[in-house]
Amino acid sequence: MGIHLPSVIQHAKQVLKLQSKSQRDVPKGHIAVYVGEIEKTRFVVPIWYLNHPSFLDLLNRAEEEFGFNHPMGGLTIPCDADAFVHLTSRLHACLNPTRL
């Protein structure tokens, strides 16, 4: 019984990426982040991701690069969007509190 990784990543993209830039609502318990080296993509992630060491590494990189001045007006993470989707899909699969 294995996990089909491409379908997990595709599901994560559907869950995380907002389909419309006009949709700016962030559900309670979530945070909006902007991800990308050059072109920024907006994702909405659960706040419990912030406690995971891998996500904390991304936040440390963001602090080193931007300090407290985030050019997009929100939390900006200097990471490739595909790598971010891969990380968050792993977090979702491994740490989703609804699976406990």
N, C-alpha and C positions, 0 to 999 in steps of 0.2 A: 504494500500500500504506500505509494509515493505521491509526492506533490508534483504536479506538472508545472514547472517553473514559469514558462511563458504565460500560462493562464493566470498565475498568481500576480505576475508583473502587470499584465493587462488589467486585471481587476484593480490593482493598486493605482494605476494611472487613472482609471475611471473614478475611483473613490477620492483620490487626492487632488486631481487637477480640476479646477473650475472650468466649466465649458464656456462661460461668457465673462468677459472683463467687466460687464455691467453688474454682475452678481457679486456684490461685495460683502454680503452677510457672512459672518463667521459664527458657527453654532457655539453654544455654551460648551466649555470644556475643550475648545480647539484654539489654535493660533494660526494666523496666516503668515507664511514666509515666502520670500522671493529667492529663487534658486537659479544659478547660472553664472558662468564666467563672463560672457558678453551679453547675450540676450537673456533677460530674466523671465522666469515662469513663476506664476503665483500658485502655491499649494496651500491647502488647509490641512493641518495635522492635529491629532489629539495631543493635549498638553502632556499626557503621561509619557510621550516619546522623549520629552526633555530630560527625564531621569536616566535614560539609557546612556552608558559610556560612549557608544559610537556616535550618538547624536550630540553628546556633550563635546566630543572632539570637533564636530562641525561648528558648534557654537564658539569654541575657542578660536578656531580659524577665522570665524566672522569677526570676533573681537580684535584679533591681531590685524586684520585687514581694514576694518571699518571703525574700530573703536565703538563709540556710541553715535556716530554719524552715519546712518544708513541712508544711502541715496534714494531708495525707492519709497521712503517714508514709513517703512515697516522693517521687520527683521530680514536682512539680506544675508544669504549664505553663499559664499564663494565656492560652489561645488557644481560639477557637471549635473545637469538635470537627470540624465539616465542613471548616474551613480546614486543620486538622491532617491529616485524611485526604487532602485534596487535595495538601498538601505531601509527605506520605510516599508517596503513590502516584506522584508525579513522581520522587521520589528512587529509588523501587524501579524504575521504568521506565528511568531514565537511568543510575543508578549501580550497579545490581545486579552485584556482582562475578562471579556465575556466568555472566553474559552475555559476559564478556570472553574 
